């Protein structure tokens, strides 16, 4: 389980999440060490190979090593800030 429980409303109202969530984009918020999924929507769960949001929240992100390295190489990691987007290419079928 994540260190804290974040409800749908706690996360979906955040400026950085709201528009993308409303657009139906796949979203997943990971812990600072990139090991655990703190919150995700349905499409985000599917990207990580989980059947639904109940299965992914608190579970392992299962990010490939190359993706973790790519994120960790971002300037300022883990304090990247909320004004910068980080894009990582993930192949489907990560499980």
MDTraj code that builds the backbone (N, CA, C; nanometers):
import mdtraj as md
import numpy as np

residues = "UNK UNK UNK UNK UNK UNK UNK UNK UNK UNK UNK UNK UNK UNK UNK UNK UNK UNK UNK UNK UNK UNK UNK UNK UNK UNK UNK UNK UNK UNK UNK UNK UNK UNK UNK UNK UNK UNK UNK UNK UNK UNK UNK UNK UNK UNK UNK UNK UNK UNK UNK UNK UNK UNK UNK UNK UNK UNK UNK UNK UNK UNK UNK UNK UNK UNK UNK UNK UNK UNK UNK UNK UNK UNK UNK UNK UNK UNK UNK UNK UNK UNK UNK UNK UNK UNK UNK UNK UNK UNK UNK UNK UNK UNK UNK".split()
xyz = np.array([
    [0.0835, -0.1187, 0.0000],
    [0.0000, 0.0000, 0.0000],
    [0.0877, 0.1247, 0.0000],
    [0.0361, 0.2322, -0.0626],
    [0.1111, 0.3564, -0.0594],
    [0.1184, 0.4094, 0.0834],
    [0.2187, 0.4935, 0.1121],
    [0.2325, 0.5442, 0.2478],
    [0.1087, 0.6196, 0.2940],
    [0.0384, 0.6847, 0.2025],
    [-0.0877, 0.7510, 0.2330],
    [-0.1883, 0.7070, 0.1303],
    [-0.3142, 0.7148, 0.1661],
    [-0.4202, 0.6809, 0.0735],
    [-0.4703, 0.8084, 0.0083],
    [-0.4630, 0.8183, -0.1224],
    [-0.5087, 0.9359, -0.1938],
    [-0.6367, 0.9019, -0.2677],
    [-0.7424, 0.9726, -0.2365],
    [-0.8690, 0.9463, -0.3032],
    [-0.8660, 1.0041, -0.4443],
    [-0.9602, 0.9604, -0.5229],
    [-0.9758, 1.0102, -0.6589],
    [-0.9847, 1.1629, -0.6582],
    [-1.0655, 1.2185, -0.5702],
    [-1.0843, 1.3635, -0.5657],
    [-0.9584, 1.4373, -0.5224],
    [-0.8816, 1.3789, -0.4314],
    [-0.7568, 1.4427, -0.3871],
    [-0.6619, 1.4642, -0.5047],
    [-0.6614, 1.3721, -0.5975],
    [-0.5659, 1.3762, -0.7077],
    [-0.6258, 1.4427, -0.8317],
    [-0.7472, 1.4095, -0.8658],
    [-0.8078, 1.4595, -0.9902],
    [-0.8262, 1.6109, -0.9911],
    [-0.8313, 1.6745, -0.8760],
    [-0.8487, 1.8202, -0.8730],
    [-0.7171, 1.8958, -0.8862],
    [-0.6043, 1.8278, -0.8796],
    [-0.4752, 1.8947, -0.8947],
    [-0.4621, 1.9511, -1.0360],
    [-0.4129, 2.0727, -1.0469],
    [-0.3998, 2.1367, -1.1782],
    [-0.3229, 2.0503, -1.2769],
    [-0.2161, 1.9876, -1.2304],
    [-0.1314, 1.9077, -1.3187],
    [-0.2003, 1.7806, -1.3678],
    [-0.3077, 1.7414, -1.3035],
    [-0.3767, 1.6165, -1.3370],
    [-0.5108, 1.6418, -1.4052],
    [-0.5824, 1.7434, -1.3641],
    [-0.7223, 1.7654, -1.4034],
    [-0.7457, 1.7606, -1.5538],
    [-0.6737, 1.8415, -1.6318],
    [-0.6983, 1.8469, -1.7764],
    [-0.6695, 1.7146, -1.8444],
    [-0.5602, 1.6528, -1.8073],
    [-0.5241, 1.5258, -1.8712],
    [-0.6210, 1.4160, -1.8310],
    [-0.6674, 1.4207, -1.7060],
    [-0.7649, 1.3228, -1.6599],
    [-0.8954, 1.3402, -1.7376],
    [-0.9404, 1.4647, -1.7518],
    [-1.0643, 1.4929, -1.8250],
    [-1.0534, 1.4517, -1.9715],
    [-0.9333, 1.4593, -2.0272],
    [-0.9120, 1.4197, -2.1668],
    [-0.9058, 1.2681, -2.1835],
    [-0.8997, 1.1950, -2.0721],
    [-0.8931, 1.0492, -2.0794],
    [-0.7534, 0.9949, -2.0976],
    [-0.6523, 1.0795, -2.0761],
    [-0.5134, 1.0340, -2.0887],
    [-0.4799, 0.9316, -1.9806],
    [-0.3858, 0.8450, -2.0107],
    [-0.3368, 0.7489, -1.9117],
    [-0.2485, 0.8235, -1.8123],
    [-0.2817, 0.8117, -1.6840],
    [-0.2073, 0.8810, -1.5790],
    [-0.1679, 0.7853, -1.4685],
    [-0.0460, 0.8002, -1.4217],
    [0.0017, 0.7249, -1.3054],
    [0.0978, 0.8140, -1.2289],
    [0.0803, 0.8204, -1.0985],
    [0.1683, 0.8974, -1.0121],
    [0.2487, 0.7969, -0.9313],
    [0.3815, 0.8076, -0.9427],
    [0.4711, 0.7115, -0.8795],
    [0.5391, 0.7722, -0.7575],
    [0.5847, 0.6871, -0.6679],
    [0.6629, 0.7321, -0.5532],
    [0.7947, 0.7903, -0.6034],
    [0.8613, 0.8685, -0.5187],
    [0.9861, 0.9346, -0.5585],
    [1.0943, 0.8362, -0.6012],
    [1.0906, 0.7133, -0.5475],
    [1.1908, 0.6134, -0.5872],
    [1.1488, 0.5349, -0.7113],
    [1.0341, 0.5698, -0.7683],
    [0.9809, 0.5102, -0.8917],
    [0.9440, 0.3626, -0.8772],
    [0.9315, 0.3158, -0.7561],
    [0.9039, 0.1745, -0.7334],
    [0.7559, 0.1434, -0.7114],
    [0.6782, 0.2404, -0.6640],
    [0.5409, 0.2125, -0.6244],
    [0.4448, 0.3111, -0.6905],
    [0.3275, 0.2614, -0.7286],
    [0.2242, 0.3471, -0.7855],
    [0.1402, 0.4022, -0.6713],
    [0.1381, 0.5345, -0.6606],
    [0.0606, 0.5997, -0.5560],
    [-0.0839, 0.6172, -0.6009],
    [-0.1035, 0.6513, -0.7280],
    [-0.2380, 0.6729, -0.7818],
    [-0.2334, 0.6534, -0.9318],
    [-0.3406, 0.6057, -0.9891],
    [-0.3521, 0.5919, -1.1348],
    [-0.4989, 0.5923, -1.1733],
    [-0.5254, 0.6289, -1.2977],
    [-0.6603, 0.6130, -1.3503],
    [-0.6643, 0.4803, -1.4275],
    [-0.7805, 0.4449, -1.4800],
    [-0.7952, 0.3172, -1.5507],
    [-0.6991, 0.2997, -1.6668],
    [-0.6904, 0.3984, -1.7582],
    [-0.5945, 0.3849, -1.8682],
    [-0.4494, 0.3762, -1.8192],
    [-0.4170, 0.4460, -1.7111],
    [-0.2821, 0.4383, -1.6545],
    [-0.2528, 0.2995, -1.6011],
    [-0.3518, 0.2383, -1.5374],
    [-0.3350, 0.1016, -1.4878],
    [-0.3086, 0.0062, -1.6040],
    [-0.3808, 0.0263, -1.7138],
    [-0.3638, -0.0608, -1.8302],
    [-0.2234, -0.0492, -1.8895],
    [-0.1676, 0.0719, -1.8929],
    [-0.0317, 0.0916, -1.9457],
    [0.0689, 0.0081, -1.8663],
    [0.0472, -0.0004, -1.7361],
    [0.1391, -0.0745, -1.6500],
    [0.1021, -0.2225, -1.6377],
    [0.0011, -0.2656, -1.7123],
    [-0.0342, -0.4071, -1.7153],
    [-0.1256, -0.4532, -1.6026],
    [-0.1930, -0.3599, -1.5363],
    [-0.2860, -0.3956, -1.4291],
    [-0.4292, -0.3885, -1.4807],
    [-0.5181, -0.4733, -1.4290],
    [-0.6542, -0.4778, -1.4812],
    [-0.7416, -0.3591, -1.4412],
    [-0.7114, -0.2945, -1.3281],
    [-0.7948, -0.1840, -1.2811],
    [-0.7202, -0.1016, -1.1774],
    [-0.7819, 0.0059, -1.1332],
    [-0.7129, 0.0960, -1.0410],
    [-0.6937, 0.0347, -0.9028],
    [-0.7847, -0.0528, -0.8622],
    [-0.7681, -0.1172, -0.7318],
    [-0.6439, -0.2055, -0.7282],
    [-0.6114, -0.2647, -0.8414],
    [-0.4950, -0.3539, -0.8481],
    [-0.3631, -0.2774, -0.8540],
    [-0.3631, -0.1580, -0.9105],
    [-0.2370, -0.0868, -0.9294],
    [-0.1999, 0.0027, -0.8120],
    [-0.2968, 0.0630, -0.7461],
    [-0.2647, 0.1569, -0.6383],
    [-0.1957, 0.0829, -0.5244],
    [-0.0748, 0.1263, -0.4952],
    [0.0077, 0.0636, -0.3928],
    [0.0946, -0.0498, -0.4442],
    [0.0774, -0.0858, -0.5715],
    [0.1538, -0.1963, -0.6299],
    [0.2855, -0.1467, -0.6893],
    [0.3663, -0.2393, -0.7310],
    [0.4932, -0.2081, -0.7949],
    [0.4692, -0.1440, -0.9312],
    [0.5471, -0.0415, -0.9624],
    [0.5363, 0.0230, -1.0932],
    [0.5900, -0.0669, -1.2039],
    [0.6797, -0.1556, -1.1704],
    [0.7393, -0.2480, -1.2677],
    [0.7968, -0.1751, -1.3884],
    [0.8555, -0.0580, -1.3632],
    [0.9189, 0.0158, -1.4722],
    [1.0445, -0.0569, -1.5164],
    [1.0665, -0.0683, -1.6454],
    [1.1917, -0.1264, -1.6925],
    [1.3093, -0.0396, -1.6477],
    [1.4243, -0.0998, -1.6302],
    [1.5431, -0.0286, -1.5843],
    [1.5743, 0.0913, -1.6725],
    [1.5611, 0.0769, -1.8013],
    [1.5937, 0.1866, -1.8922],
    [1.4996, 0.3056, -1.8695],
    [1.3739, 0.2802, -1.8400],
    [1.2788, 0.3889, -1.8127],
    [1.3123, 0.4578, -1.6809],
    [1.3467, 0.3802, -1.5781],
    [1.3850, 0.4396, -1.4490],
    [1.5092, 0.5272, -1.4659],
    [1.6066, 0.4773, -1.5400],
    [1.7296, 0.5549, -1.5625],
    [1.6995, 0.6841, -1.6370],
    [1.6101, 0.6761, -1.7338],
    [1.5741, 0.7928, -1.8130],
    [1.5089, 0.8996, -1.7239],
    [1.4200, 0.8589, -1.6371],
    [1.3540, 0.9536, -1.5467],
    [1.4541, 1.0089, -1.4463],
    [1.5366, 0.9219, -1.3896],
    [1.6338, 0.9646, -1.2892],
    [1.7397, 1.0588, -1.3470],
    [1.7612, 1.0543, -1.4773],
    [1.8584, 1.1418, -1.5415],
    [1.8041, 1.2829, -1.5647],
    [1.6757, 1.3024, -1.5387],
    [1.6158, 1.4346, -1.5550],
    [1.6779, 1.5311, -1.4548],
    [1.7149, 1.6470, -1.5018],
    [1.7774, 1.7475, -1.4172],
    [1.6916, 1.7766, -1.2944],
    [1.7535, 1.7666, -1.1765],
    [1.6849, 1.7967, -1.0520],
    [1.6125, 1.6797, -0.9882],
    [1.6140, 1.5635, -1.0510],
    [1.5427, 1.4478, -0.9972],
    [1.5846, 1.4233, -0.8523],
    [1.4957, 1.3946, -0.7603],
    [1.3517, 1.3738, -0.7733],
    [1.2698, 1.5011, -0.7570],
    [1.3329, 1.6140, -0.7348],
    [1.2600, 1.7404, -0.7202],
    [1.2518, 1.8118, -0.8540],
    [1.1856, 1.7472, -0.9492],
    [1.1768, 1.7987, -1.0853],
    [1.0890, 1.9237, -1.0901],
    [0.9898, 1.9314, -1.0045],
    [0.8983, 2.0449, -1.0031],
    [0.7720, 2.0137, -1.0803],
    [0.6723, 2.0951, -1.0603],
    [0.5431, 2.0695, -1.1237],
    [0.5283, 2.1424, -1.2573],
    [0.6265, 2.2218, -1.2954],
    [0.6157, 2.2981, -1.4192],
    [0.6863, 2.2305, -1.5369],
    [0.7368, 2.1102, -1.5166],
    [0.8054, 2.0369, -1.6230],
    [0.7421, 1.9001, -1.6416],
    [0.7205, 1.8676, -1.7649],
    [0.6679, 1.7350, -1.7968],
    [0.7838, 1.6411, -1.8267],
    [0.7692, 1.5160, -1.7890],
    [0.8685, 1.4141, -1.8196],
    [0.7985, 1.3088, -1.9043],
    [0.8521, 1.2839, -2.0207],
    [0.7938, 1.1858, -2.1110],
    [0.8877, 1.0672, -2.1224],
    [0.8328, 0.9482, -2.1046],
    [0.9102, 0.8258, -2.1136],
    [0.8374, 0.7314, -2.2084],
    [0.9107, 0.6745, -2.2985],
    [0.8505, 0.5786, -2.3914],
    [0.8434, 0.4426, -2.3230],
    [0.7243, 0.3872, -2.3174],
    [0.7034, 0.2548, -2.2597],
    [0.6421, 0.1642, -2.3651],
    [0.6943, 0.0445, -2.3763],
    [0.6341, -0.0534, -2.4662],
    [0.5142, -0.1152, -2.3949],
    [0.4133, -0.1496, -2.4687],
    [0.2990, -0.2154, -2.4068],
    [0.3367, -0.3578, -2.3688],
    [0.2602, -0.4136, -2.2785],
    [0.2875, -0.5490, -2.2358],
    [0.4067, -0.5579, -2.1443],
    [0.4155, -0.4657, -2.0477],
    [0.5306, -0.4619, -1.9580],
    [0.5331, -0.5787, -1.8619],
    [0.4244, -0.6455, -1.8420],
    [0.4155, -0.7515, -1.7419],
    [0.4983, -0.8702, -1.7828],
])
top = md.Topology()
chain = top.add_chain()
for i, resn in enumerate(residues, 1):
    res = top.add_residue(resn, chain, resSeq=i)
    for name in ("N", "CA", "C"):
        top.add_atom(name, md.element.get_by_symbol(name[0]), res)
traj = md.Trajectory(xyz[None], top)
